[in-house]
Amino acid sequence: MSLPEKHHLTRRALLGGTAAVGAGALLASAAPAIADAVPGSGSVDQKSVDAVAARLDRHLVALRRDIHRHPETAGEEGRTAAMVAGRLRSAGLTVTTGVGGHGVVGVLDGARPGRTVAYRADMDAVPPGDQIEGAGKAAHLCGHDLHTTVGVGVAQVLARLRHRLSGRLVFLFQPAEEALTGARAMLADGVLEWTRPQEIHALHCGPFPVGQFAVTPGTGLPGQDRSVVTLQGPDAAEQARRLAAAIAELNTVALPVTSADFEWLVQNLQKPNGPLARSIAIRARAGEADAEGKAKVEVSYRCWPEERYVEVRDKLRGLAEPYAGSQVSFPAEPFPAMVCPEQEGRALERHLRRVLGPDAVTVLHAAIPFSGEDYALFLDRIPGTFTFLGVRAPGADITTCYPHLGGFDPDERAIGIGVRAMAGWLAKRLG
């Protein structure tokens, strides 16, 4: 995939320039002070963004590698948060720490009054239990180290262009996304009330070629629902195993196992009205009988669209009903799906196609059935976008760029691409 060279943000410049960084140059712990790229007043254009970002590339790669070497799981992000806060303060942002746990909020005011726009990045690593063939210890296998680095880079770029900005940018560095608790905690601390953004935007690493973005107008990611079915009697354990097998039959798409499975999944995400437009991904685990002769079947599932939770709950009750004395329980509400507004998603698609070229953007028409995202809680409050940043290196197997897999190894050149694209987009939204 090639991008037209007439655009300021060319694939050749980004992929070649970042890749050429030497190991010795990456030892710097923070970027030095950088003068404004283009003096004067007026709006921020992509050329100005690129000029500043080019001088940050090697420092941001170093930052990502540092975060990657020190993974911190949900609720333990103290070191990462301190690094983020330090870099935001050095860039001149007003910083608040300890928001919703280890959350960090950085506020950047432009030279003139205007709109308020937020950008969110998550910071926590994947715990061993949520990894697929991982190393058995916490690791950044979901790309949050890249997300954090891109967020810092966007803040640094736009801070150096603040004299040409109108309005206010709010950077939210969120803890505990993997636990689906960090967004709720930041919201409970009133972060949207005291920063008052009119919209919010975010990136997430995705299994797409480096240099490509996947936008999600009208789609997003599923939420999650759970159930516990309790059975009792002398053969409760055997009944639980039979029921778990029956529940597993509700799956409409199997968990990917091979590279071909993941390729199929990614291709079908991009097909309108494809097999993932309506999907159920469900897991059921049967336990052994306890001292009272009771056995439980623990069920978790994601479905798309979100309205299918009603259907799935009814099916679970129906499957459990023939078992004498069965009891089925659910949480009061499923964790909500992340549904991205159509209008903002299409606006971002048009912007990226203009800046990067038509081949640099793909559109997702379905949700990844196995992945959830607590950014949903922000989008429930204000409009915004959630976009996948391609991190697949040329020629690499898809399992090297699919989150939560033990072999997750994103192409670091995506950092500079994400910084340039999001800094340009946020500047445009302020305008």
RAVENSUL-V610410 format. One record per helix or strand. SS is the DSSP state (helix for helix, strand for strand). FROM is the first residue (numbers start at 1). LEN is the number of residues. If there is no record, write none. Layout:
ss = [SS | SS]
from = [FROM | FROM]
len = [LEN | LEN]
This chain:
ss = [helix | helix | helix | helix | helix | strand | strand | strand | strand | helix | strand | strand | helix | helix | strand | helix | helix | strand | strand | strand | strand | helix | helix | strand | strand | helix | strand | strand | strand | helix | helix | strand | strand | helix | strand | helix | strand | helix]
from = [11 | 24 | 46 | 57 | 78 | 94 | 103 | 112 | 126 | 128 | 132 | 139 | 144 | 162 | 166 | 182 | 191 | 199 | 213 | 220 | 224 | 236 | 259 | 279 | 294 | 308 | 327 | 335 | 338 | 342 | 358 | 361 | 368 | 376 | 383 | 398 | 405 | 413]
len = [9 | 4 | 8 | 13 | 13 | 6 | 7 | 11 | 1 | 3 | 1 | 1 | 16 | 3 | 9 | 7 | 5 | 11 | 3 | 2 | 9 | 13 | 11 | 8 | 11 | 14 | 4 | 1 | 2 | 15 | 3 | 3 | 1 | 4 | 10 | 3 | 1 | 18]
